[in-house]
Amino acid sequence: MSDIKSKVQGLEPNVQARDIGQLIEKTGNIYETLTIISKRANQIAVDLKHELHNKLEEFAVNSDTIEEIHENKEQIEISKFYERLPNPVLIATDEYLKGEIHVLKNEKRDLDS
């Protein structure tokens, strides 16, 4: 996962208009392209969420009282870092346009024969 964090450091975190022709260049179908990007974005989102929860578990304090709130600056910095990362869809779109996503296709079988 650390390679994703290092790759997105220079990526613009704001949404940008994209050329549809460039997006469908590889597949020839906008819906197939969007499916590929959305599946990759879901993978990235799950990985980032899992990684964030693992890091924040290190700071978990098991206490019985709700009144005790401990403010940990390192925990806040980790949370802010993940909040500043670009949206997983933007990361996946960038990976797709750079050719970093490899797609395995299952050919449809003719059910009538």
N, C-alpha and C positions, 0 to 999 in steps of 0.2 A: 504494500500500500504506500510505502514511503516514496516510491517512484511516481505515483500519481500526484502526491503533494509537491514533489519537486518539479514535475512537468507543468503544473498549473500556476506556478509562481508568476510567470510572465503573461498568463492568460487574462484577457479583459473580463472582469466579473459582471459586466453589464451586457444585456441582450443586444445583439446587432442584427441588422437585416442581412439575410443570406440570399445568394443567387440560387434559385430553384434548379436551374440548368446544371449548375456545379454539383448540387446535391444528388441529382438523379443520374449523373454521368456514369456511375459504376453499375447501377441496377436497372436503369431505364424506367423505374416506377417509383413515384414519390411515396406511395404507401409502404412499399417494401423498405425504402430508405428510412422512413420515419419509424418503422417497426424495429429495424436494426439499431437505430440511435436510441430509441426508448428502452429497448432491452438492455443495452449497454449502460444507459443512465441508471436503470434500476440496480444493476450490479454494482456500479460505483456508489450509489446512495447506500446500499446495504453494507458495503465494505467500510465506507466512511463512518456510518452510524455504529457499526460494531467496534471499530477502532476507537472512536470517541468514548463509547461506553466503557471499554476496557481501560482507557487512560483515566477516566473519571472514577472508576471503581477503586483505584489506588487511594483516593481521597475520602472514600466513604467512611463515615463514622457511625458505628452502631450505638445509638443512644436511645433511651426510652422516653426522653422528654422532647417535646416538640419545640420548647422555648429556646433550646440551645442551638444557635446558628453560628457556625464557624465560617469566617470568610477567609478563603485561602487564595492568595494572589496568583499562585502558580496555576491553580484550577481555573481561575478567571481568564488567565492568559491563554490556556489551552482552549477553552470554550470560544474565546474571541477569535483565535486562529481558525477554528473550524467554521465559524460564522462568516469569516471573510473569504473563505474559499468560494470559487465560482460554483454556480448551480451544477449538479451532476449532468443535466441535459447539455449545458454549455461545454462541459468537459468531453462528453461523449460525441458531440457534434464536431469539436476540434479534432478528436481522435479519428473520427470517420473521414473528415476532409484530408487529414494527413496520411490516410491509408493504414492506420494502426489497428483497425478492427478487422479481424478475419472472420468471415461468415461461412459456415458450412450449411449447404442447402440440401434438403431432402427433396428429391424429385417426386412429383405427384404421380401416383399410379392410376391408371385408367381402371375404374371400378366396373365398367360395363363389359370388359372382355374376360 
